[in-house]
Amino acid sequence: MEAKERYLYDCVSDRAVFYEAGEYLFPLASSTAEYWIDGDYVYCMKTDSIAFWVLGKQLYQHIGRGELTRDPVLYYGD
């Protein structure tokens, strides 16, 4: 079974910035994953730390000490 690709869009510009393939997020036009997804959390490949929290089709940025951005920064376009 092939992994379904989904696109993530920037909430400010409404432009696609990442695509999800399997459990990984890739920048557009790149074959190198920058993030991986585990449940409701998205982790940075470089730092192994939480980068985003997924709530439905929206992603909130983790800004440290368990705090999130007030507004979503990315959203799934499907």
C-alpha positions in Angstrom: 0.0 0.0 0.0 1.4 3.4 -1.0 1.6 6.3 1.4 -0.9 9.0 0.7 0.6 12.4 0.1 -1.0 15.4 1.8 0.0 19.0 1.5 0.4 21.5 4.3 -0.2 25.2 3.8 1.0 28.3 5.5 -1.8 30.0 7.4 -0.6 33.5 6.5 0.2 33.1 2.8 -2.1 30.1 2.0 0.8 28.6 0.0 1.8 25.0 0.2 5.0 24.6 2.1 5.3 20.9 3.0 4.0 17.6 1.9 3.4 14.6 4.1 4.4 11.2 2.8 3.9 8.4 5.3 5.1 9.6 8.7 7.4 12.4 7.4 7.0 16.0 6.3 9.1 17.2 3.4 9.6 20.8 2.1 8.2 21.2 -1.4 10.7 20.2 -4.1 12.8 18.3 -1.6 13.3 14.6 -1.0 14.8 15.2 2.5 12.4 15.0 5.4 12.6 17.8 7.9 10.0 16.5 10.4 8.4 13.2 11.4 4.9 12.6 12.8 4.1 10.6 15.8 0.5 10.7 16.8 -0.5 14.4 17.5 3.1 15.6 17.6 5.5 16.6 14.8 9.2 16.3 15.7 12.1 18.1 14.1 14.6 15.7 12.4 17.6 17.9 13.4 16.8 18.4 17.1 14.5 15.5 17.9 12.3 18.0 19.7 8.6 18.7 19.4 8.0 21.3 16.6 4.2 21.2 16.1 1.1 19.9 17.7 -1.6 18.6 15.4 -5.2 19.5 16.2 -7.6 18.2 13.5 -6.3 19.7 10.2 -4.3 22.5 11.9 -0.8 22.6 13.3 0.3 24.8 16.1 3.9 25.6 16.6 5.6 24.5 19.9 7.4 27.5 21.3 9.0 25.9 24.3 8.2 25.0 27.9 5.0 23.2 26.8 3.6 26.4 25.2 2.0 26.6 21.7 1.3 29.5 19.4 -2.2 30.9 19.9 -3.1 30.6 16.3 -2.3 27.7 13.9 0.7 28.2 11.6 0.0 25.4 9.1 -3.0 23.5 7.9 -3.8 20.5 5.8 -5.4 21.4 2.5 -7.6 18.2 2.2 
